[in-house]
Amino acid sequence: MNTRPLLFQLLFALFIVISPATVHAQKGAASYEQMTVDILKYVNEHRVGIGRKPLTMNAAISAASEKHSRNMATGKLPFGHEGFDERMKKLADQLPPSYSYAENVAYGTNTAKDVVEQWLHSPGHKKNIEGDYNITGIGIAKSKDGTMFYTQIFLKRDK
């Protein structure tokens, strides 16, 4: 039995599945995931450096953060904290008991280190990073023109 035509068909099918567009999309998603990990790393390095406990990532908070970043990136919401109270109410319902909340947003920077440095040079954002919180979520989205939008939500919750 000649398996060469079957092998060719399988390789061709693999080529179709792993097209450059698919690789680019996967690479973009992976790079956003890595960027959220890096943002958390830099935020926690700062917190530990001032005697605070590190934050732990929470999937529900990350989903809310990502949705807010996406809404800003698509123009559904303006850049800023519009809808903050509604986001926090929803998170409080999902993650009881929750006591306090804060949110940092940024846009236009291209590295995790730049995002965190930008926040640390803003008194209000720095206060959130250094605040009495124990869990967080980070979300990133890109607008059609390539501008990156970042949201980090901080939450204090009894475990």
C-alpha positions in Angstrom: 0.0 0.0 0.0 1.4 3.4 -1.0 1.0 5.9 1.9 2.6 8.8 0.0 -0.6 10.4 -1.3 -2.2 10.1 2.2 0.9 11.7 3.8 0.8 14.5 1.2 -2.9 15.1 2.0 -2.2 15.3 5.7 0.7 17.7 5.3 -1.4 19.9 3.0 -4.2 19.9 5.5 -1.8 20.8 8.3 -0.5 23.7 6.1 -4.0 25.0 5.7 -4.8 24.7 9.4 -1.5 26.4 10.4 -1.7 29.3 8.0 0.2 32.5 8.7 -3.0 34.2 9.9 -3.6 31.5 12.4 0.0 31.6 13.6 -0.3 35.4 14.0 -3.6 35.2 15.9 -2.1 32.5 18.2 1.1 34.5 18.7 -1.0 37.6 19.5 -3.1 35.8 22.1 0.0 34.2 23.6 1.8 37.5 23.7 -1.2 39.2 25.5 -1.1 36.3 28.0 2.6 36.7 28.5 2.2 40.4 28.9 -0.4 40.0 31.6 2.0 37.6 33.4 4.7 40.2 33.1 2.5 43.1 34.3 1.6 41.0 37.4 5.3 40.2 37.9 6.3 43.9 37.8 3.4 45.0 40.0 4.3 42.3 42.6 8.0 43.1 42.5 7.1 46.7 43.4 4.6 45.5 46.1 7.1 43.2 47.7 9.8 45.9 47.5 7.6 48.1 49.8 6.6 45.3 52.2 3.3 44.4 50.6 2.1 40.9 49.9 2.0 39.9 46.2 -1.3 39.8 44.4 -2.7 36.6 42.9 -4.4 36.5 39.6 -8.1 35.8 39.4 -9.9 34.6 36.2 -13.2 36.4 36.9 -11.4 39.7 37.5 -9.2 39.1 34.4 -12.3 38.5 32.3 -13.8 41.8 33.6 -10.5 43.6 32.9 -10.3 42.2 29.4 -13.9 43.1 28.6 -13.2 46.7 29.7 -10.0 46.9 27.7 -11.9 45.5 24.6 -14.7 48.0 25.1 -12.2 50.9 25.1 -10.3 49.5 22.2 -13.5 49.2 20.1 -14.8 52.6 21.1 -17.8 51.1 22.9 -16.6 53.1 25.9 -14.2 56.0 26.1 -10.8 55.6 27.6 -11.2 55.7 31.3 -13.2 54.2 34.1 -16.7 54.5 32.8 -18.8 51.7 34.1 -16.5 51.1 37.1 -19.3 50.8 39.6 -21.2 48.2 37.5 -18.0 46.2 37.0 -17.3 46.2 40.7 -20.9 45.2 41.6 -20.7 42.3 39.2 -17.4 41.2 40.7 -18.7 41.5 44.2 -21.6 39.3 43.3 -19.2 36.7 41.7 -16.6 36.9 44.5 -18.1 37.3 47.9 -17.1 38.6 50.3 -15.3 41.5 48.6 -14.5 44.7 50.4 -12.6 47.2 48.3 -11.8 47.7 44.6 -9.6 49.8 42.4 -8.9 50.0 38.7 -5.9 51.1 36.6 -6.2 51.7 32.9 -3.5 52.7 30.3 -3.2 52.8 26.6 -0.5 53.2 23.9 2.5 51.6 25.7 3.9 48.4 24.2 5.6 46.6 27.0 4.5 45.3 30.4 7.3 47.2 32.0 6.2 50.5 30.3 2.6 50.0 31.5 3.7 49.4 35.1 6.2 52.3 35.0 3.5 54.6 33.7 1.2 53.6 36.5 3.9 54.0 39.1 4.6 57.6 38.0 0.9 58.5 38.5 0.0 59.0 42.2 -3.5 57.6 41.9 -2.4 54.5 39.9 0.5 54.0 42.3 -1.8 54.1 45.3 -3.9 51.3 43.7 -0.8 49.2 43.1 0.3 49.7 46.6 -3.2 49.3 48.1 -4.6 46.8 50.6 -5.7 44.3 47.9 -5.0 40.6 47.5 -6.3 39.5 44.1 -6.2 41.1 40.7 -7.0 40.6 37.1 -5.4 42.1 34.0 -6.9 42.5 30.5 -5.4 43.7 27.2 -7.0 44.6 23.9 -5.8 46.2 20.7 -7.8 48.7 18.7 -8.1 48.6 14.9 -5.3 51.2 14.6 -3.0 49.1 16.8 -3.3 51.1 20.0 -3.1 48.8 23.0 -5.5 49.2 26.0 -4.8 47.8 29.4 -7.0 47.3 32.5 -5.9 46.0 35.9 -8.6 45.6 38.6 -7.6 45.2 42.2 -9.8 43.6 44.8 -9.7 42.8 48.5 -11.4 39.5 49.4 -11.4 37.2 52.3 -10.3 33.8 51.2 
